[in-house]
């Protein structure tokens, strides 16, 4: 059962889907940070200033939080790079497995050549 699970996980479709889900989640964090930390303060600051001092007191000061946005971008880049290394390692491992397949015996190669010549 463990061998079947390993072959299921190592298939290209499963790996591609997993990478897509992880990248999508990391990119979603960038979009959320852009909206919450950069765009919303730009929109709310002038609106609250126009509304009056009472509303401004209830709003958190600080304006745009560019540091949080930059942090989410850096996290996305790190996650992407690590996934790149994982996929590159998996591809190298499967390539080595394919290359390490033993060559057919000489008599099988000779019989194959004879068969091909007879077909012609």
N, CA, C and O atoms as a Tinker XYZ file with bonds, in Angstrom:
   480  protein
     1  N      0.820000   -1.184000    0.000000    73     2
     2  CA     0.000000    0.000000    0.000000    64     1     3
     3  C      0.869000    1.256000    0.000000    63     2     4     5
     4  O      0.526000    2.251000   -0.637000    81     3
     5  N      1.989000    1.208000    0.711000    73     3     6
     6  CA     2.891000    2.347000    0.746000    64     5     7
     7  C      3.513000    2.595000   -0.624000    63     6     8     9
     8  O      3.723000    3.740000   -1.022000    81     7
     9  N      3.802000    1.518000   -1.336000    73     7    10
    10  CA     4.378000    1.645000   -2.668000    64     9    11
    11  C      3.386000    2.280000   -3.639000    63    10    12    13
    12  O      3.763000    3.104000   -4.473000    81    11
    13  N      2.118000    1.893000   -3.525000    73    11    14
    14  CA     1.075000    2.491000   -4.372000    64    13    15
    15  C      0.909000    3.967000   -4.068000    63    14    16    17
    16  O      0.736000    4.777000   -4.978000    81    15
    17  N      0.962000    4.322000   -2.782000    73    15    18
    18  CA     0.843000    5.729000   -2.401000    64    17    19
    19  C      2.006000    6.541000   -2.954000    63    18    20    21
    20  O      1.815000    7.655000   -3.441000    81    19
    21  N      3.213000    5.980000   -2.877000    73    19    22
    22  CA     4.385000    6.679000   -3.399000    64    21    23
    23  C      4.262000    6.899000   -4.902000    63    22    24    25
    24  O      4.581000    7.982000   -5.392000    81    23
    25  N      3.812000    5.908000   -5.630000    73    23    26
    26  CA     3.660000    6.073000   -7.085000    64    25    27
    27  C      2.553000    7.069000   -7.404000    63    26    28    29
    28  O      2.641000    7.791000   -8.397000    81    27
    29  N      1.496000    7.117000   -6.563000    73    27    30
    30  CA     0.424000    8.093000   -6.763000    64    29    31
    31  C      0.929000    9.516000   -6.546000    63    30    32    33
    32  O      0.627000   10.417000   -7.329000    81    31
    33  N      1.694000    9.708000   -5.487000    73    31    34
    34  CA     2.185000   11.055000   -5.160000    64    33    35
    35  C      3.223000   11.525000   -6.170000    63    34    36    37
    36  O      3.290000   12.716000   -6.472000    81    35
    37  N      4.026000   10.622000   -6.690000    73    35    38
    38  CA     5.097000   11.012000   -7.602000    64    37    39
    39  C      4.616000   11.276000   -9.026000    63    38    40    41
    40  O      5.394000   11.724000   -9.869000    81    39
    41  N      3.340000   11.003000   -9.301000    73    39    42
    42  CA     2.818000   11.305000  -10.632000    64    41    43
    43  C      2.839000   12.805000  -10.838000    63    42    44    45
    44  O      2.698000   13.563000   -9.879000    81    43
    45  N      3.010000   13.236000  -12.052000    73    43    46
    46  CA     3.115000   14.658000  -12.362000    64    45    47
    47  C      1.882000   15.455000  -12.025000    63    46    48    49
    48  O      1.992000   16.596000  -11.576000    81    47
    49  N      0.700000   14.882000  -12.230000    73    47    50
    50  CA    -0.533000   15.632000  -11.991000    64    49    51
    51  C     -0.697000   16.002000  -10.530000    63    50    52    53
    52  O     -1.118000   17.117000  -10.220000    81    51
    53  N     -0.377000   15.099000   -9.636000    73    51    54
    54  CA    -0.543000   15.359000   -8.211000    64    53    55
    55  C      0.445000   16.427000   -7.756000    63    54    56    57
    56  O      0.088000   17.322000   -6.989000    81    55
    57  N      1.662000   16.335000   -8.219000    73    55    58
    58  CA     2.679000   17.319000   -7.849000    64    57    59
    59  C      2.290000   18.690000   -8.396000    63    58    60    61
    60  O      2.408000   19.689000   -7.686000    81    59
    61  N      1.833000   18.754000   -9.635000    73    59    62
    62  CA     1.423000   20.035000  -10.219000    64    61    63
    63  C      0.268000   20.650000   -9.443000    63    62    64    65
    64  O      0.250000   21.857000   -9.206000    81    63
    65  N     -0.686000   19.832000   -9.051000    73    63    66
    66  CA    -1.819000   20.330000   -8.279000    64    65    67
    67  C     -1.367000   20.855000   -6.919000    63    66    68    69
    68  O     -1.819000   21.914000   -6.483000    81    67
    69  N     -0.490000   20.131000   -6.253000    73    67    70
    70  CA     0.006000   20.576000   -4.947000    64    69    71
    71  C      0.765000   21.893000   -5.058000    63    70    72    73
    72  O      0.587000   22.787000   -4.230000    81    71
    73  N      1.602000   22.014000   -6.067000    73    71    74
    74  CA     2.345000   23.258000   -6.278000    64    73    75
    75  C      1.380000   24.408000   -6.560000    63    74    76    77
    76  O      1.562000   25.510000   -6.044000    81    75
    77  N      0.364000   24.160000   -7.366000    73    75    78
    78  CA    -0.612000   25.202000   -7.674000    64    77    79
    79  C     -1.373000   25.664000   -6.444000    63    78    80    81
    80  O     -1.612000   26.860000   -6.278000    81    79
    81  N     -1.756000   24.732000   -5.577000    73    79    82
    82  CA    -2.485000   25.108000   -4.359000    64    81    83
    83  C     -1.596000   25.933000   -3.432000    63    82    84    85
    84  O     -2.044000   26.933000   -2.870000    81    83
    85  N     -0.357000   25.524000   -3.271000    73    83    86
    86  CA     0.560000   26.249000   -2.380000    64    85    87
    87  C      0.855000   27.640000   -2.934000    63    86    88    89
    88  O      0.817000   28.619000   -2.189000    81    87
    89  N      1.146000   27.741000   -4.222000    73    87    90
    90  CA     1.413000   29.050000   -4.839000    64    89    91
    91  C      0.169000   29.925000   -4.766000    63    90    92    93
    92  O      0.274000   31.124000   -4.509000    81    91
    93  N     -1.005000   29.346000   -4.989000    73    91    94
    94  CA    -2.247000   30.118000   -4.900000    64    93    95
    95  C     -2.478000   30.682000   -3.515000    63    94    96    97
    96  O     -2.896000   31.831000   -3.374000    81    95
    97  N     -2.209000   29.886000   -2.485000    73    95    98
    98  CA    -2.354000   30.374000   -1.115000    64    97    99
    99  C     -1.384000   31.491000   -0.795000    63    98   100   101
   100  O     -1.754000   32.471000   -0.148000    81    99
   101  N     -0.145000   31.354000   -1.242000    73    99   102
   102  CA     0.853000   32.395000   -0.998000    64   101   103
   103  C      0.505000   33.670000   -1.764000    63   102   104   105
   104  O      0.691000   34.771000   -1.246000    81   103
   105  N      0.007000   33.534000   -2.980000    73   103   106
   106  CA    -0.373000   34.709000   -3.758000    64   105   107
   107  C     -1.611000   35.371000   -3.158000    63   106   108   109
   108  O     -1.744000   36.594000   -3.200000    81   107
   109  N     -2.521000   34.564000   -2.597000    73   107   110
   110  CA    -3.691000   35.120000   -1.907000    64   109   111
   111  C     -3.282000   35.984000   -0.724000    63   110   112   113
   112  O     -3.925000   36.994000   -0.440000    81   111
   113  N     -2.217000   35.594000   -0.033000    73   111   114
   114  CA    -1.715000   36.406000    1.079000    64   113   115
   115  C     -1.203000   37.756000    0.580000    63   114   116   117
   116  O     -1.370000   38.771000    1.256000    81   115
   117  N     -0.582000   37.772000   -0.597000    73   115   118
   118  CA    -0.117000   39.042000   -1.172000    64   117   119
   119  C     -1.305000   39.939000   -1.489000    63   118   120   121
   120  O     -1.284000   41.128000   -1.172000    81   119
   121  N     -2.332000   39.386000   -2.106000    73   119   122
   122  CA    -3.510000   40.185000   -2.470000    64   121   123
   123  C     -4.205000   40.709000   -1.216000    63   122   124   125
   124  O     -4.596000   41.875000   -1.168000    81   123
   125  N     -4.364000   39.855000   -0.196000    73   123   126
   126  CA    -4.995000   40.301000    1.046000    64   125   127
   127  C     -4.201000   41.423000    1.707000    63   126   128   129
   128  O     -4.784000   42.393000    2.191000    81   127
   129  N     -2.889000   41.299000    1.730000    73   127   130
   130  CA    -2.057000   42.330000    2.324000    64   129   131
   131  C     -2.120000   43.625000    1.523000    63   130   132   133
   132  O     -2.131000   44.711000    2.102000    81   131
   133  N     -2.161000   43.519000    0.211000    73   131   134
   134  CA    -2.265000   44.719000   -0.625000    64   133   135
   135  C     -3.544000   45.477000   -0.314000    63   134   136   137
   136  O     -3.532000   46.699000   -0.165000    81   135
   137  N     -4.633000   44.754000   -0.218000    73   135   138
   138  CA    -5.924000   45.403000    0.046000    64   137   139
   139  C     -5.976000   45.945000    1.467000    63   138   140   141
   140  O     -6.324000   47.109000    1.669000    81   139
   141  N     -5.631000   45.110000    2.469000    73   139   142
   142  CA    -5.786000   45.509000    3.865000    64   141   143
   143  C     -4.747000   46.521000    4.331000    63   142   144   145
   144  O     -5.063000   47.410000    5.122000    81   143
   145  N     -3.518000   46.400000    3.854000    73   143   146
   146  CA    -2.435000   47.214000    4.389000    64   145   147
   147  C     -2.045000   48.396000    3.515000    63   146   148   149
   148  O     -1.410000   49.330000    4.004000    81   147
   149  N     -2.403000   48.384000    2.243000    73   147   150
   150  CA    -1.994000   49.472000    1.359000    64   149   151
   151  C     -3.201000   50.252000    0.827000    63   150   152   153
   152  O     -3.259000   51.473000    0.977000    81   151
   153  N     -4.151000   49.568000    0.216000    73   151   154
   154  CA    -5.260000   50.267000   -0.446000    64   153   155
   155  C     -6.270000   50.811000    0.568000    63   154   156   157
   156  O     -6.689000   51.962000    0.451000    81   155
   157  N     -6.664000   50.017000    1.546000    73   155   158
   158  CA    -7.674000   50.464000    2.514000    64   157   159
   159  C     -7.229000   51.714000    3.279000    63   158   160   161
   160  O     -8.028000   52.642000    3.405000    81   159
   161  N     -5.998000   51.788000    3.798000    73   159   162
   162  CA    -5.599000   53.030000    4.471000    64   161   163
   163  C     -5.604000   54.258000    3.548000    63   162   164   165
   164  O     -5.880000   55.370000    3.997000    81   163
   165  N     -5.306000   54.058000    2.287000    73   163   166
   166  CA    -5.333000   55.186000    1.349000    64   165   167
   167  C     -6.763000   55.685000    1.188000    63   166   168   169
   168  O     -6.994000   56.891000    1.103000    81   167
   169  N     -7.704000   54.783000    1.147000    73   167   170
   170  CA    -9.109000   55.166000    0.965000    64   169   171
   171  C     -9.693000   55.727000    2.263000    63   170   172   173
   172  O    -10.403000   56.732000    2.229000    81   171
   173  N     -9.406000   55.097000    3.407000    73   171   174
   174  CA   -10.029000   55.492000    4.666000    64   173   175
   175  C     -9.472000   56.780000    5.258000    63   174   176   177
   176  O    -10.223000   57.532000    5.880000    81   175
   177  N     -8.208000   57.055000    5.091000    73   175   178
   178  CA    -7.598000   58.234000    5.703000    64   177   179
   179  C     -8.294000   59.527000    5.275000    63   178   180   181
   180  O     -8.701000   60.288000    6.153000    81   179
   181  N     -8.457000   59.823000    3.990000    73   179   182
   182  CA    -9.148000   61.068000    3.612000    64   181   183
   183  C    -10.620000   61.061000    4.006000    63   182   184   185
   184  O    -11.167000   62.105000    4.363000    81   183
   185  N    -11.270000   59.900000    3.948000    73   183   186
   186  CA   -12.693000   59.837000    4.295000    64   185   187
   187  C    -12.898000   60.143000    5.775000    63   186   188   189
   188  O    -13.842000   60.847000    6.133000    81   187
   189  N    -12.032000   59.627000    6.632000    73   187   190
   190  CA   -12.170000   59.879000    8.066000    64   189   191
   191  C    -11.801000   61.304000    8.425000    63   190   192   193
   192  O    -12.403000   61.899000    9.318000    81   191
   193  N    -10.813000   61.854000    7.731000    73   191   194
   194  CA   -10.453000   63.244000    7.992000    64   193   195
   195  C    -11.599000   64.171000    7.610000    63   194   196   197
   196  O    -11.836000   65.171000    8.287000    81   195
   197  N    -12.299000   63.857000    6.557000    73   195   198
   198  CA   -13.432000   64.674000    6.132000    64   197   199
   199  C    -14.631000   64.508000    7.067000    63   198   200   201
   200  O    -15.433000   65.431000    7.206000    81   199
   201  N    -14.764000   63.349000    7.709000    73   199   202
   202  CA   -15.918000   63.084000    8.568000    64   201   203
   203  C    -15.836000   63.840000    9.891000    63   202   204   205
   204  O    -16.867000   64.225000   10.442000    81   203
   205  N    -14.660000   64.053000   10.395000    73   203   206
   206  CA   -14.532000   64.787000   11.648000    64   205   207
   207  C    -13.609000   64.084000   12.618000    63   206   208   209
   208  O    -13.208000   62.939000   12.408000    81   207
   209  N    -13.275000   64.801000   13.696000    73   207   210
   210  CA   -12.293000   64.316000   14.663000    64   209   211
   211  C    -12.804000   63.111000   15.455000    63   210   212   213
   212  O    -11.995000   62.278000   15.866000    81   211
   213  N    -14.105000   62.989000   15.684000    73   211   214
   214  CA   -14.635000   61.881000   16.474000    64   213   215
   215  C    -14.394000   60.540000   15.795000    63   214   216   217
   216  O    -14.070000   59.549000   16.448000    81   215
   217  N    -14.555000   60.522000   14.483000    73   215   218
   218  CA   -14.324000   59.270000   13.764000    64   217   219
   219  C    -12.845000   58.937000   13.645000    63   218   220   221
   220  O    -12.461000   57.768000   13.642000    81   219
   221  N    -12.028000   59.959000   13.547000    73   219   222
   222  CA   -10.588000   59.720000   13.424000    64   221   223
   223  C    -10.057000   59.063000   14.689000    63   222   224   225
   224  O     -9.156000   58.227000   14.618000    81   223
   225  N    -10.598000   59.427000   15.840000    73   223   226
   226  CA   -10.125000   58.862000   17.107000    64   225   227
   227  C    -10.360000   57.364000   17.180000    63   226   228   229
   228  O     -9.596000   56.653000   17.833000    81   227
   229  N    -11.399000   56.870000   16.524000    73   227   230
   230  CA   -11.680000   55.441000   16.573000    64   229   231
   231  C    -10.867000   54.642000   15.553000    63   230   232   233
   232  O    -10.826000   53.414000   15.618000    81   231
   233  N    -10.227000   55.328000   14.621000    73   231   234
   234  CA    -9.457000   54.643000   13.580000    64   233   235
   235  C     -8.022000   54.461000   14.038000    63   234   236   237
   236  O     -7.469000   55.343000   14.695000    81   235
   237  N     -7.415000   53.344000   13.706000    73   235   238
   238  CA    -6.037000   53.072000   14.092000    64   237   239
   239  C     -5.093000   53.972000   13.303000    63   238   240   241
   240  O     -5.193000   54.026000   12.078000    81   239
   241  N     -4.203000   54.662000   13.948000    73   239   242
   242  CA    -3.254000   55.497000   13.209000    64   241   243
   243  C     -2.165000   54.635000   12.583000    63   242   244   245
   244  O     -2.015000   53.463000   12.930000    81   243
   245  N     -1.440000   55.194000   11.698000    73   243   246
   246  CA    -0.307000   54.489000   11.114000    64   245   247
   247  C     -0.297000   54.505000    9.607000    63   246   248   249
   248  O      0.760000   54.305000    9.010000    81   247
   249  N     -1.407000   54.730000    8.974000    73   247   250
   250  CA    -1.440000   54.792000    7.522000    64   249   251
   251  C     -1.123000   53.457000    6.878000    63   250   252   253
   252  O     -1.465000   52.393000    7.394000    81   251
   253  N     -0.460000   53.545000    5.741000    73   251   254
   254  CA    -0.144000   52.324000    4.991000    64   253   255
   255  C      0.883000   51.481000    5.735000    63   254   256   257
   256  O      1.820000   52.009000    6.334000    81   255
   257  N      0.701000   50.210000    5.691000    73   255   258
   258  CA     1.635000   49.272000    6.317000    64   257   259
   259  C      2.431000   48.569000    5.220000    63   258   260   261
   260  O      2.221000   47.390000    4.934000    81   259
   261  N      3.341000   49.314000    4.618000    73   259   262
   262  CA     4.120000   48.762000    3.506000    64   261   263
   263  C      5.005000   47.608000    3.951000    63   262   264   265
   264  O      5.284000   46.695000    3.174000    81   263
   265  N      5.445000   47.653000    5.201000    73   263   266
   266  CA     6.293000   46.573000    5.709000    64   265   267
   267  C      5.583000   45.231000    5.695000    63   266   268   269
   268  O      6.188000   44.218000    5.345000    81   267
   269  N      4.317000   45.205000    6.066000    73   267   270
   270  CA     3.558000   43.959000    6.038000    64   269   271
   271  C      3.372000   43.472000    4.606000    63   270   272   273
   272  O      3.442000   42.272000    4.341000    81   271
   273  N      3.137000   44.397000    3.689000    73   271   274
   274  CA     2.983000   44.018000    2.280000    64   273   275
   275  C      4.288000   43.458000    1.721000    63   274   276   277
   276  O      4.290000   42.428000    1.047000    81   275
   277  N      5.389000   44.136000    2.003000    73   275   278
   278  CA     6.693000   43.669000    1.516000    64   277   279
   279  C      7.026000   42.309000    2.135000    63   278   280   281
   280  O      7.607000   41.449000    1.473000    81   279
   281  N      6.660000   42.120000    3.392000    73   279   282
   282  CA     6.891000   40.832000    4.050000    64   281   283
   283  C      6.127000   39.711000    3.348000    63   282   284   285
   284  O      6.661000   38.616000    3.171000    81   283
   285  N      4.888000   39.973000    2.950000    73   283   286
   286  CA     4.123000   38.934000    2.254000    64   285   287
   287  C      4.702000   38.643000    0.872000    63   286   288   289
   288  O      4.659000   37.501000    0.415000    81   287
   289  N      5.240000   39.655000    0.206000    73   287   290
   290  CA     5.881000   39.431000   -1.098000    64   289   291
   291  C      7.144000   38.583000   -0.927000    63   290   292   293
   292  O      7.393000   37.666000   -1.710000    81   291
   293  N      7.937000   38.894000    0.099000    73   291   294
   294  CA     9.157000   38.115000    0.339000    64   293   295
   295  C      8.808000   36.671000    0.700000    63   294   296   297
   296  O      9.476000   35.740000    0.248000    81   295
   297  N      7.771000   36.482000    1.507000    73   295   298
   298  CA     7.333000   35.123000    1.839000    64   297   299
   299  C      6.930000   34.352000    0.586000    63   298   300   301
   300  O      7.262000   33.175000    0.444000    81   299
   301  N      6.216000   35.014000   -0.322000    73   299   302
   302  CA     5.822000   34.380000   -1.584000    64   301   303
   303  C      7.046000   33.961000   -2.388000    63   302   304   305
   304  O      7.086000   32.859000   -2.935000    81   303
   305  N      8.043000   34.837000   -2.461000    73   303   306
   306  CA     9.250000   34.511000   -3.225000    64   305   307
   307  C     10.007000   33.338000   -2.604000    63   306   308   309
   308  O     10.514000   32.477000   -3.323000    81   307
   309  N     10.083000   33.299000   -1.289000    73   307   310
   310  CA    10.776000   32.195000   -0.615000    64   309   311
   311  C     10.032000   30.883000   -0.851000    63   310   312   313
   312  O     10.646000   29.865000   -1.168000    81   311
   313  N      8.714000   30.911000   -0.695000    73   311   314
   314  CA     7.910000   29.706000   -0.920000    64   313   315
   315  C      8.060000   29.225000   -2.360000    63   314   316   317
   316  O      8.205000   28.029000   -2.608000    81   315
   317  N      8.026000   30.156000   -3.301000    73   315   318
   318  CA     8.169000   29.787000   -4.711000    64   317   319
   319  C      9.526000   29.161000   -4.990000    63   318   320   321
   320  O      9.619000   28.178000   -5.725000    81   319
   321  N     10.580000   29.725000   -4.406000    73   319   322
   322  CA    11.918000   29.200000   -4.637000    64   321   323
   323  C     12.072000   27.797000   -4.046000    63   322   324   325
   324  O     12.661000   26.917000   -4.674000    81   323
   325  N     11.542000   27.593000   -2.842000    73   323   326
   326  CA    11.627000   26.267000   -2.216000    64   325   327
   327  C     10.857000   25.235000   -3.046000    63   326   328   329
   328  O     11.336000   24.119000   -3.245000    81   327
   329  N      9.675000   25.602000   -3.525000    73   327   330
   330  CA     8.918000   24.676000   -4.379000    64   329   331
   331  C      9.676000   24.370000   -5.670000    63   330   332   333
   332  O      9.655000   23.238000   -6.154000    81   331
   333  N     10.345000   25.381000   -6.223000    73   331   334
   334  CA    11.165000   25.160000   -7.418000    64   333   335
   335  C     12.247000   24.125000   -7.141000    63   334   336   337
   336  O     12.479000   23.228000   -7.951000    81   335
   337  N     12.911000   24.255000   -5.987000    73   335   338
   338  CA    13.963000   23.294000   -5.642000    64   337   339
   339  C     13.404000   21.893000   -5.432000    63   338   340   341
   340  O     14.023000   20.909000   -5.837000    81   339
   341  N     12.235000   21.798000   -4.799000    73   339   342
   342  CA    11.617000   20.487000   -4.564000    64   341   343
   343  C     11.268000   19.815000   -5.889000    63   342   344   345
   344  O     11.573000   18.640000   -6.093000    81   343
   345  N     10.625000   20.566000   -6.789000    73   343   346
   346  CA    10.233000   19.996000   -8.087000    64   345   347
   347  C     11.463000   19.636000   -8.909000    63   346   348   349
   348  O     11.483000   18.609000   -9.588000    81   347
   349  N     12.498000   20.490000   -8.845000    73   347   350
   350  CA    13.730000   20.189000   -9.575000    64   349   351
   351  C     14.383000   18.909000   -9.043000    63   350   352   353
   352  O     14.893000   18.101000   -9.819000    81   351
   353  N     14.366000   18.727000   -7.723000    73   351   354
   354  CA    14.905000   17.504000   -7.127000    64   353   355
   355  C     14.105000   16.278000   -7.512000    63   354   356   357
   356  O     14.674000   15.225000   -7.798000    81   355
   357  N     12.773000   16.408000   -7.520000    73   355   358
   358  CA    11.933000   15.280000   -7.923000    64   357   359
   359  C     12.178000   14.909000   -9.381000    63   358   360   361
   360  O     12.239000   13.729000   -9.726000    81   359
   361  N     12.318000   15.919000  -10.232000    73   359   362
   362  CA    12.587000   15.634000  -11.644000    64   361   363
   363  C     13.937000   14.948000  -11.817000    63   362   364   365
   364  O     14.071000   14.031000  -12.628000    81   363
   365  N     14.926000   15.385000  -11.065000    73   363   366
   366  CA    16.245000   14.751000  -11.153000    64   365   367
   367  C     16.192000   13.316000  -10.657000    63   366   368   369
   368  O     16.843000   12.436000  -11.219000    81   367
   369  N     15.416000   13.077000   -9.602000    73   367   370
   370  CA    15.311000   11.713000   -9.062000    64   369   371
   371  C     14.625000   10.773000  -10.053000    63   370   372   373
   372  O     15.058000    9.634000  -10.229000    81   371
   373  N     13.566000   11.239000  -10.695000    73   371   374
   374  CA    12.895000   10.378000  -11.667000    64   373   375
   375  C     13.738000   10.190000  -12.909000    63   374   376   377
   376  O     13.671000    9.141000  -13.550000    81   375
   377  N     14.533000   11.193000  -13.260000    73   375   378
   378  CA    15.412000   11.069000  -14.434000    64   377   379
   379  C     16.502000   10.041000  -14.174000    63   378   380   381
   380  O     16.830000    9.240000  -15.050000    81   379
   381  N     17.069000   10.064000  -12.955000    73   379   382
   382  CA    18.092000    9.077000  -12.612000    64   381   383
   383  C     17.508000    7.671000  -12.631000    63   382   384   385
   384  O     18.164000    6.722000  -13.061000    81   383
   385  N     16.264000    7.545000  -12.158000    73   383   386
   386  CA    15.628000    6.233000  -12.136000    64   385   387
   387  C     15.451000    5.710000  -13.558000    63   386   388   389
   388  O     15.635000    4.520000  -13.816000    81   387
   389  N     15.087000    6.616000  -14.493000    73   387   390
   390  CA    14.909000    6.201000  -15.884000    64   389   391
   391  C     16.243000    5.849000  -16.524000    63   390   392   393
   392  O     16.331000    4.896000  -17.299000    81   391
   393  N     17.292000    6.624000  -16.198000    73   391   394
   394  CA    18.605000    6.366000  -16.788000    64   393   395
   395  C     19.240000    5.090000  -16.240000    63   394   396   397
   396  O     20.028000    4.446000  -16.932000    81   395
   397  N     18.910000    4.724000  -15.023000    73   395   398
   398  CA    19.542000    3.565000  -14.404000    64   397   399
   399  C     18.922000    2.242000  -14.856000    63   398   400   401
   400  O     19.335000    1.181000  -14.387000    81   399
   401  N     17.952000    2.285000  -15.747000    73   399   402
   402  CA    17.359000    1.046000  -16.254000    64   401   403
   403  C     18.432000    0.285000  -17.033000    63   402   404   405
   404  O     19.134000    0.870000  -17.857000    81   403
   405  N     18.558000   -1.009000  -16.775000    73   403   406
   406  CA    19.625000   -1.772000  -17.436000    64   405   407
   407  C     19.382000   -1.885000  -18.946000    63   406   408   409
   408  O     18.245000   -1.963000  -19.411000    81   407
   409  N     20.474000   -1.890000  -19.679000    73   407   410
   410  CA    20.390000   -2.057000  -21.129000    64   409   411
   411  C     19.989000   -3.488000  -21.450000    63   410   412   413
   412  O     20.360000   -4.416000  -20.732000    81   411
   413  N     19.241000   -3.667000  -22.514000    73   411   414
   414  CA    18.845000   -5.043000  -22.868000    64   413   415
   415  C     20.063000   -5.863000  -23.282000    63   414   416   417
   416  O     21.049000   -5.309000  -23.767000    81   415
   417  N     20.000000   -7.156000  -23.097000    73   415   418
   418  CA    21.125000   -8.025000  -23.488000    64   417   419
   419  C     21.393000   -7.935000  -24.996000    63   418   420   421
   420  O     20.526000   -7.553000  -25.781000    81   419
   421  N     22.614000   -8.298000  -25.366000    73   419   422
   422  CA    23.038000   -8.181000  -26.764000    64   421   423
   423  C     22.194000   -9.059000  -27.687000    63   422   424   425
   424  O     21.909000   -8.671000  -28.820000    81   423
   425  N     21.799000  -10.218000  -27.220000    73   423   426
   426  CA    21.015000  -11.096000  -28.099000    64   425   427
   427  C     19.625000  -10.508000  -28.364000    63   426   428   429
   428  O     19.074000  -10.696000  -29.448000    81   427
   429  N     19.059000   -9.806000  -27.392000    73   427   430
   430  CA    17.762000   -9.179000  -27.601000    64   429   431
   431  C     17.887000   -8.041000  -28.610000    63   430   432   433
   432  O     17.021000   -7.860000  -29.466000    81   431
   433  N     18.978000   -7.273000  -28.499000    73   431   434
   434  CA    19.199000   -6.184000  -29.456000    64   433   435
   435  C     19.378000   -6.756000  -30.863000    63   434   436   437
   436  O     18.822000   -6.222000  -31.823000    81   435
   437  N     20.152000   -7.844000  -30.991000    73   435   438
   438  CA    20.375000   -8.471000  -32.295000    64   437   439
   439  C     19.073000   -9.010000  -32.872000    63   438   440   441
   440  O     18.810000   -8.845000  -34.063000    81   439
   441  N     18.256000   -9.654000  -32.041000    73   439   442
   442  CA    16.967000  -10.165000  -32.524000    64   441   443
   443  C     16.031000   -9.030000  -32.943000    63   442   444   445
   444  O     15.273000   -9.167000  -33.903000    81   443
   445  N     16.086000   -7.931000  -32.233000    73   443   446
   446  CA    15.257000   -6.774000  -32.591000    64   445   447
   447  C     15.687000   -6.216000  -33.942000    63   446   448   449
   448  O     14.846000   -5.868000  -34.771000    81   447
   449  N     16.993000   -6.129000  -34.163000    73   447   450
   450  CA    17.494000   -5.640000  -35.456000    64   449   451
   451  C     17.088000   -6.583000  -36.592000    63   450   452   453
   452  O     16.698000   -6.126000  -37.666000    81   451
   453  N     17.179000   -7.886000  -36.361000    73   451   454
   454  CA    16.782000   -8.867000  -37.379000    64   453   455
   455  C     15.292000   -8.724000  -37.692000    63   454   456   457
   456  O     14.886000   -8.757000  -38.854000    81   455
   457  N     14.485000   -8.565000  -36.641000    73   455   458
   458  CA    13.033000   -8.390000  -36.839000    64   457   459
   459  C     12.758000   -7.141000  -37.679000    63   458   460   461
   460  O     11.930000   -7.168000  -38.589000    81   459
   461  N     13.451000   -6.060000  -37.371000    73   459   462
   462  CA    13.235000   -4.814000  -38.115000    64   461   463
   463  C     13.657000   -4.963000  -39.572000    63   462   464   465
   464  O     12.996000   -4.431000  -40.463000    81   463
   465  N     14.760000   -5.686000  -39.825000    73   463   466
   466  CA    15.191000   -5.901000  -41.202000    64   465   467
   467  C     14.207000   -6.780000  -41.963000    63   466   468   469
   468  O     13.954000   -6.541000  -43.144000    81   467
   469  N     13.650000   -7.791000  -41.306000    73   467   470
   470  CA    12.671000   -8.659000  -41.966000    64   469   471
   471  C     11.392000   -7.903000  -42.292000    63   470   472   473
   472  O     10.735000   -8.204000  -43.288000    81   471
   473  N     11.033000   -6.934000  -41.475000    73   471   474
   474  CA     9.829000   -6.126000  -41.761000    64   473   475
   475  C     10.008000   -5.313000  -43.041000    63   474   476   477
   476  O      9.058000   -5.102000  -43.795000    81   475
   477  N     11.218000   -4.869000  -43.270000    73   475   478
   478  CA    11.477000   -4.082000  -44.482000    64   477   479
   479  C     11.394000   -4.942000  -45.697000    63   478   480
   480  O     11.583000   -4.455000  -46.812000    81   479
